[in-house]
Amino acid sequence: MKSNKATVKVMTPKSGQPIAPLVKQILESLGEDACREGLSRTPERVERALQFLTSGYGKDVKEIVNGALFTVKYDEMVIMKDIEFFSMCEHHMLPFFGKVHIAYIPRERVIGLSKLPRIVDVFARRLQIQERMTQQIAQSIEELIDPVGVGVICEARHFCMMMRGVEKQHSGAVTSAMLGAFRKRKETRDEFLSLVRSKSASY
Ligand code: ZN
């Protein structure tokens, strides 16, 4: 639960170098015939897939919520549970996926609810580690609306754990970021946790 602002920085922009020829090299390094029918167009497909899966680099949270910040007199907890996400771990470039739960207590403004999953995608569609993604989601909401507090919990399963040596197929990782009232007040945190747990989470 670090609260280091610097972690929200936009990451390195894409170099623009085509990915497909590099994927072809990988296929050849694996001993495959990159020209056989099933693989001949794979490099282009992988390039498009990678571009989509990392499209969060080019997105700006402020642009995404543009027009969907509303001034309201409401100071109870706003919570959105079970936001699905798919990301890729930066250590193995393998998927990790699961659910994000977001709660915040508004000070003056709220975010249109439909924007919360889109904020999650901005940070999920990058090479990530779960801890940083969780923190970035919380910090971006804090920066957008300066709430009394914001809490984010992320439950995920990692292919790099499920598929590789350790093969702990049922192990999930849970990370959280608590800012403002969610960090300072145990009652607020507990309310959030009990709302999150009020439906069985399957991750
Ligand atoms: Zn990994």
Boltz pocket constraint, residues with backbone or C-beta under 6 A from the ligand:
constraints:
  - pocket:
      binder: B
      contacts: [[A, 89], [A, 90], [A, 91], [A, 92], [A, 93], [A, 94], [A, 158], [A, 160], [A, 161]]
      max_distance: 6.0
